[in-house]
Amino acid sequence: MDYEENEIKITGVIGNTMIAKENRKDQIFFLNKRYIKNSILTNSADQAFKGGTGINKHGFFILNIQMSPDMYDINVHPTKLEVRFKDENLIYRVVYHAIKTTILKNEFLGNKENENEINYVESEFKFLTNHFVNEKSSSKKVLSNESESIIKRKEKRKIEYKYIGILFRTYIIIEIDNELYFIDQHAAHERILYEEIKANYKNHIKNNTQMTLIPEVVNLSHKEMEFVKEYLDMFKNIGFDIEPFGELSVKINGIPDIDYKTNSNHIFMDILDEMLTNERGGIRDIEERFIATVACKAAVKAHMDLSKDEVNYLIQNLLNLNNPYTCPHGRPTTIKFTLNDVKNKLNIS
């Protein structure tokens, strides 16, 4: 990492999802080369790594923050390990941008061309820190056009690949310049849907509902009904057309209009069950998890057969994303094996 903003410079290294840990031992901050601890920095890093490290795992980093001494106070603890920043919002923002921007500079499927993803990073940061309000319908179209440019690169990554096949009806295998890539079909489709759903949600895009031929009435438990009532607006913003139908029932008139590769008949209950397993957290955490859950339940699963056209659809859409590296739960979308990796396994010199 080598990032600079508002007279704050951050250098060091960060790790990908393959070396994320269940503890924070590999998260190290220095301030002007002095080892420090600070909850603002740690929280900002957690948010920047969110969706890229796996559930309940923490990203790897060793970072040195350089700034003027008049921007912080190091005398808040006898050991001088803890510091207090004069502008906590600023340092939170800069650390988030530094980590997120560096993550997005990684190569993908052999393509090393980087773009300036500042719009995507800023959009993600705003979603994290601000509550979006409904705009007048006249501005909806403008927001929709902006969302397209935010989730997608200005220019799609260009690669030439040889399609090998699908292993275990789960992993798409392609060859690029003496390298083999395994593409997890579920993780790949989940990331594509996640970016699409999240863009619609953040920008309050209307007409994102697929109406059902016959409305379905679903009976719920007290706990389920309470959750639906509390987050009814969230369900509607995602694309569900639902309404209370009696004390413990809801009527489902429509579901999110996305590219389902699985049975969509039970999508509402599947999502509700998943959300209720861990309903704690702030509103942004719940929104993020809700969007990720919708994408996960709608995406193609392992052991589902894909045609060559469907494989090409997944690959081309991944190449178009700013952030194609992991599914929203942190599982890598692709894994690379070089020619040397194969030779070493076969003991070929």
C-alpha positions, 0 to 999 in steps of 0.5 A: 500500500502507498496511499495519501490523502489530506496530508495523511500518508499510509504505507505498508502491506495488506493480505487477501482472504486466503490469510485472514485470521480469526483473531487480530494478531496480524493487524498492526498499526504504526503512527509515524513508526511508533506502534499504536492501538486505536479503536477508530483505526481498527473499526475502519479497517474492519469495514474496509475488509468487510465481504473480503475476509470471510465470516468472523475473520479479520484482514491481515495488515501492517500499516504505517500512518504518517501525519503531522504530530499536531493531528493527534494526542499520544499522551492519553495512556501511560504506555503511549500505545493508545492515541486520540485523533483530533479529527476522528472522522477524517482518519476513519475515512482515509484508512477505509479508502486506503485499504479498499483502494488497495484491495481493488488494485489486485489483478483478476484473471491475469489482467493487471490493468488498474482503473481509478475506482474512487467513485466505487470506493466513495459510494461504498463509504457513503453507504457505510456512513450515511443514511440514504433518503428517498429522492424525488422521482425525477432524480431516479434516472440520474441515480440509476445511471450513476449506479451503473458507472459505480459498480462497473469499470469504465472499461471491462478487463480484457482477457483471452481464455481457453475454456476447459470445462467444469469440475465437480459441477462447481468449478469452471476451469479456464486457461490463460497464459500457462495459468489455470483458473478455477472459478467458483460458479456460486461465489461468482454469480453471488458477487454479480447479483450482490453488486446489482442488488446493492446498487439498486438498494443504495440508489432507491431504484424503482421497478426492481420487482418481479410480480408473481402470477398468483400472490402467495400468503405466508404464515409466520411465527411471532418472531418472524412477523416482528422482523418483517414489520420492523424491516418492511421498508428494507424488504421493499427497497430490495424489491419485495412487494409484500404487505401484512395480511392478518396478524401473523401472515404476509401476502407476497405479490412480487420478489426482487427482479434479478437473474435467479438460477435457483427455485425462487418460490421459497426465496422470501422464507429462505432469506427470512430464516437466514436473517433471523439466525443472527439479527444483531448489529447496526442498521448498516450491518443488517442491510449489508447482510440482507443484500448478501443473503438475497444474492446468495439465495438467488445465485447458481448453486454448486452441482447445478449444470451450466451451459457454455453461454452461462459460463461466458455470462459469468466471466464477462460480468465478473470482468466488468465489476470493480470488485470481482474478487470474493463473494460478499461472504469472503469466499474467493471467486477465483483461484489461480494455479501456475504451470510451476504449481502443476509441475511441482505437484507432479515432480516435474523439473 
